[in-house]
C-alpha cells in the first residue's frame, strides 16, 4: 500500500513535467502571465490524474490490490486538493 501511495502521489507531477517537456510552448505562457500558467498547471494536473487511473486499473488487472488501494487513496487526495484550489479562487 505504501508503494501505491508513492506511485499515486508522484505520477501527476511527473506527467505534468512530461507534458511541459514535450510542449515547450506552455512554458512561454508562464513567462508572459503567471496566473494563466497556474491555471494551465492545474488543468494539466487534472489530466495527470488519468495516469493514476490507468495505474489503478493496471494494478487491479495484475491482482495487486494493495497497490491499487494505495493509488486510489493518493488519487483521492490529489482530487481533493485540485477541487479545493479550483473552487477557492486561488487559481
VMD Tcl script that draws the C-alpha trace (Angstrom):
set ca {
  {0.00 0.00 0.00}
  {2.95 2.31 0.66}
  {4.20 1.77 -2.89}
  {0.73 2.68 -4.18}
  {0.78 5.91 -2.19}
  {4.20 6.77 -3.58}
  {3.27 5.98 -7.19}
  {-0.09 7.71 -6.87}
  {1.43 10.83 -5.32}
  {4.30 11.16 -7.80}
  {2.57 10.25 -11.06}
  {0.56 13.51 -11.61}
  {3.59 15.84 -11.12}
  {5.72 13.58 -13.29}
  {3.10 13.64 -16.03}
  {2.92 17.44 -15.68}
  {6.68 17.66 -16.20}
  {6.48 15.34 -19.20}
  {3.77 17.50 -20.76}
  {5.84 20.65 -20.18}
  {8.93 18.93 -21.59}
  {7.19 17.75 -24.73}
  {5.31 21.03 -25.27}
  {7.75 23.87 -24.51}
  {5.25 26.46 -25.79}
  {3.42 26.12 -22.47}
  {6.47 27.50 -20.65}
  {6.25 30.71 -22.69}
  {2.76 31.28 -21.24}
  {4.30 31.20 -17.76}
  {6.77 33.89 -18.72}
  {4.01 36.13 -20.02}
  {1.30 35.67 -17.41}
  {1.77 33.84 -14.10}
  {-1.95 33.36 -13.42}
  {-2.52 31.73 -16.80}
  {0.34 29.33 -16.13}
  {-1.09 28.40 -12.73}
  {-4.48 27.69 -14.31}
  {-2.83 25.64 -17.03}
  {-0.79 23.69 -14.46}
  {-3.90 22.70 -12.55}
  {-5.63 21.66 -15.75}
  {-2.63 19.51 -16.64}
  {-2.54 18.04 -13.12}
  {-6.17 17.10 -13.59}
  {-5.12 15.44 -16.84}
  {-2.31 13.72 -14.94}
  {-4.96 12.03 -12.83}
  {-5.66 9.88 -15.91}
  {-2.25 8.29 -15.40}
  {-3.29 7.42 -11.84}
  {-6.47 5.88 -13.18}
  {-4.51 3.81 -15.68}
  {-2.11 2.65 -12.96}
  {-5.05 1.81 -10.70}
  {-6.73 -0.38 -13.32}
  {-3.42 -1.98 -14.30}
  {-2.77 -2.92 -10.67}
  {-6.26 -4.38 -10.41}
  {-5.71 -6.34 -13.61}
  {-2.46 -7.76 -12.21}
  {-4.19 -8.65 -8.89}
  {-2.11 -6.15 -6.90}
  {-4.96 -4.99 -4.69}
  {-2.85 -3.27 -2.05}
  {-1.02 -1.27 -4.73}
  {-4.29 -0.28 -6.35}
  {-5.71 0.74 -2.96}
  {-2.70 3.00 -2.31}
  {-3.01 4.58 -5.77}
  {-6.71 5.16 -5.15}
  {-6.05 6.85 -1.80}
  {-3.36 9.10 -3.28}
  {-5.66 9.94 -6.20}
  {-8.42 10.98 -3.82}
  {-6.01 13.32 -2.02}
  {-4.91 14.85 -5.34}
  {-8.52 15.20 -6.40}
  {-9.47 16.86 -3.11}
  {-6.56 19.29 -3.45}
  {-7.43 20.17 -7.04}
  {-11.09 20.75 -6.14}
  {-10.18 22.96 -3.17}
  {-7.82 25.07 -5.26}
  {-10.22 25.40 -8.19}
  {-13.25 26.37 -6.12}
  {-11.43 28.54 -3.58}
  {-10.47 31.08 -6.23}
  {-6.71 30.68 -5.77}
  {-6.38 29.96 -9.47}
}
mol new
graphics top color blue
foreach p $ca { graphics top sphere $p radius 0.5 }
foreach p [lrange $ca 0 end-1] q [lrange $ca 1 end] { graphics top cylinder $p $q radius 0.2 }
display resetview
